[in-house]
Amino acid sequence: MAALYGALEAGRVGIFESPTGTGKSLSLICGALSWLRDFEKKKQQQEEARLLALEEGGEEGKKQLTSAEPGRTDSKGTAGEPDWVTAFVRKKEEQDVVDRLKEEQIRRKKREDRLEKIRHNVQLKYAAKRKRSEEDETKRLLQLSKEVLSEGAGADVLEQLDHNEEELILAEYESDEEKKVVPGLEEDDDDLEEEHVTKIYYCSRTHSQLSQFVREVQKSPFGRDTRLVSLGSRQNLCVNEEVQRLGALQLINDRCMEMQKNKHEKKSDEENGGKKRRASRAVCPFHSYEQMQFLRDEVLVEVKDIEQLVALGRETKACPYYGSRFAIPAAQLVVLPYQMLLHEPTRSAAGIKLKDQVVIIDEAHNLIDTITCIHSAEVSGSQLCCAHSQLLQYMERYRKRLKAKNLMYIKQILYLLERFVAMLGGNVNQNPSCQAVSQTGTVLKSINDFLFQSQIDNINLFKVQRYCEKSLISRKLFGFVERYGGPATAVKTNKENQKLAGLQNFLLTLQQGSDKEGTQSPPVEAESDQLRAASPLMQIEGFLSALTNANQDGRVILNRQGTVGQSSLKFLLLNPAVHFAKVVEECRAVIIAGGTMQPVADFREQLLSCAGVDPARVVEFSCGHVIPPENILPIILCSGPSNQQLEFTYQTRDLPQMMDETGRILSNLCNVVPGGVVCFFPSYEYEKQVYTHWEKTGLLARLATKKKIFQEPKKATQVEQVLVEYAKCIKRCSQAGGQMTGALLLSVVGGKMSEGINFSDELGRCVVMVGMPYPNIKSPELQEKMAWLDKTMPRAAGQAPSRALIENLCMKAVNQSIGRAIRHQKDFASILLLDHRYARPATFNKLPPWIRERTQVKPAFGSAFAELRKFHRGMEKSDTL
């Protein structure tokens, strides 16, 4: 806490490591909020002192000015101005400062009074609630009256289209240079402009981690007086059921934006006297400024997590997504996911201003990868062909209704899709699954080379990307496909289009799970589920956005597989520091925290030094674990029971004797370790290979007499089920006694079980790491990253930066996996690293300090086994006492 307080006070960039179970969240909360409280008090005192000094100085100045004779101009100031002019300018500046300070004080007082009033006046809440229900009733009656009046009234249209189809047509589009600002259209936003107080932005990886942090704040001494706001995606915060049912995040975003657009159009139509008749378009009933202001105040009065925020939104009929954003300026602590803070367009859209603020990034062990992933994008050949087919049909269907500007941009998008597919060696007008790729393999290109070779360098991608964003074309296209996607309702235009409709229906069956966010809607039939997957054009928009945000550190990977449908285009960001630099430059202080941050060299070199951070500004802090030294036994094992040296390189790990030796070690372990044993393999393929070998040799059957064997599933949806069964088995064995002593879980480094899952207590009494999980050096992406590092980074300790990257990626994965076992103060576990290479000083020093200090290197299996038996027997006795 003291180190954190010091780093914030001095405006440093801190790398903080605090193992799980040491009270990391509480330390971050108390340290950061203590600093903020002291900072605000100090700032207020300084302002008051300055105000007093200026006011006193102002009185003196007035006396001097009245005693001076304005007619005399002979005495000159330094800039050649008369003294009385210089004095007047100085006084004017001082008066402005006084006025500004007074305004700030008044604004602060008003905000505090308003929140205090809400906090204590329950009647005020109910009065606001009653008023809202009265307004709702009035609106409902008005709507009914309008519907009765409008019955029977016809409209002159080019084609007879029903109301739902009218919504699918693109509105007239104006690019930025043609657009004239309509007065009053953005007035709502101006009203909301409020000065941002000094605050702390706390971000973490998952929604559940953020909710857990908010609950910790609620329990802390700062729970009552802190103005906290939780931010999330529309998927987590939307309370409009019609929009929420869309499931996919991109669809929810687009539908919400469309409703806001409809609201502005409706308002401008009313202001223009409603001359132009258009079909009534849906607006969101929850997007009311007055209701959202009420929600904002409720959020600031009492600390709420996202679930409580959504419940409040439903109760007050106000949008939690926008309401929470209105609360940002006055909030002291803003809790948000990584993506919102690290992605600049999302940051500015949310109204997040980092100037002179504090940012704390928790669970930051994967920060470099996270920034890379946020700014990378991939599209498959089948998605490109599918989008082309859908867009072509859309254009054919509504050609007569679309304005020239829309048709121009649609044709440009169609051309881009055609060229992208050509780069993969295919033709957009043929089935991508039936087109074989002549030259398979992976090719990397710089952005410029890609644009020239695909012959799209004459198209302004910035304008196309902006058009996609503003016109909401992917949303319209999704609505169109939803309406005409089924075979029975295929679009009937010309013959060629009917052929394309058939192709499109086939393509839709290829498109599964293109939305990575997953859906929250209840399960529906398979066919409609495929239609509900985000439109392929949405994925392509992401790729265009990555291309337009790129600099010289970006690459396009052409991954040509067996067919065009299986092939893909991927944008890869090589230098994540470019995007992190803006955060570090603007903020007063940045804290990067995590349970396992070793090796920290990656953060220092790849992120901070590349982002231009002065090394003197960086501070490192690592605290030990709260467990007693005798509660952990880490062993580096150099050879197995039959004296086979343990070295799991790509060349030796497939040898039968290596797999047999691993089996013997586990077999011996299962005899002495109670409860659960978790064994990590470098990859799914190797785990499967070893499992099959043990099955053949009968070793698996021998293992199964002592421990029930579980395997980590590849599908994320099955992980929870396996873990529940694993835990049940261990509990059953510990209660029943007998020969079966628990369970053995075969997991994979970098899989779902190596991160974010706790194997506390008897779920993980021993963690085994088989070999060293080096990344695949043959991967073109990794090779490009290594070449780029060697070209741009200096050698450190005689080692090439690319070699250091490989070592660090390996050890980061190891540290993350072995840290799963010890989760609280009274927990105990043994850790077994099976490979003599872990004993090399450079590798050994990359283990977390609290593990490194207690690690024993055992050349032979006999002494290691004796230590393990002694450790577990001793711990079992103390556990039963």
Secondary structure, DSSP 8 states (H G I E B T S, - for coil): -HHHHHHHHTT-EEEEE--TTS-HHHHHHHHHHHHHHHHHHHHHHHHHHHHHHHHHHHHHHHHHHHHS-TT---SB-TTS-BHHHHHHHHHHHHHHHHHHHHHHHHHHHHHHHHHHHHHH-HHHHHHHHHHHHHHHHHHHHHHHHHHHHHTT-----SS---HHHHTTS------TTT----TTTTHHHHHH-------EEEEESSHHHHHHHHHHHHHSTTTTT--EEE---HHHH---HHHHTT-SHHHHHHHHHHHHHHHHHHHHHHHTTT-S--------TT--HHHHHHHHHHHHHS---HHHHHHHHHHHT--HHHHHHHTTTT-SEEEEEHHHHHSHHHHHHTT---TT-EEEE-SGGGHHHHHHHHT-EEEEHHHHHHHHHHHHHHHHHHTTTS-HHHHHHHHHHHHHHHHHHHHTT--TTS-TTT-B-SS-EEEEEEHHHHHHHTT-TTS-HHHHHHHHHHHTHHHHHHHHHHHH-SGGG---SSHHHHHHHHHHHHHHHH--S--TT---S----HHHHHHHS--HHHHHHHHHHHHHT--TTEEEEEEE-SBTTT-EEEEEES-THHHHHHHHHH-SEEEEEES----THHIIIIIIITTT--GGGEEEEE---SS-GGGEEEEEE-B-TT--B----TTTTTSHHHHHHHHHHHHHHHHH--EEEEEEES-HHHHHHHHHHHHHHTHHHHHHHHEEEEE--SSHHHHHHHHHHHHHHHHHHHHH-SS--EEEEEEETTSGGGSS----GGG-SEEEEES-----TT-HHHHHHHHHHHHHS--BTTB-HHHHHHHHHHHHHHHHHHTTS--STT--EEEEEE-GGGGSHHHHTTS-HHHHTT-EEESSHHHHHHHHHHHHHHHHHHHH-
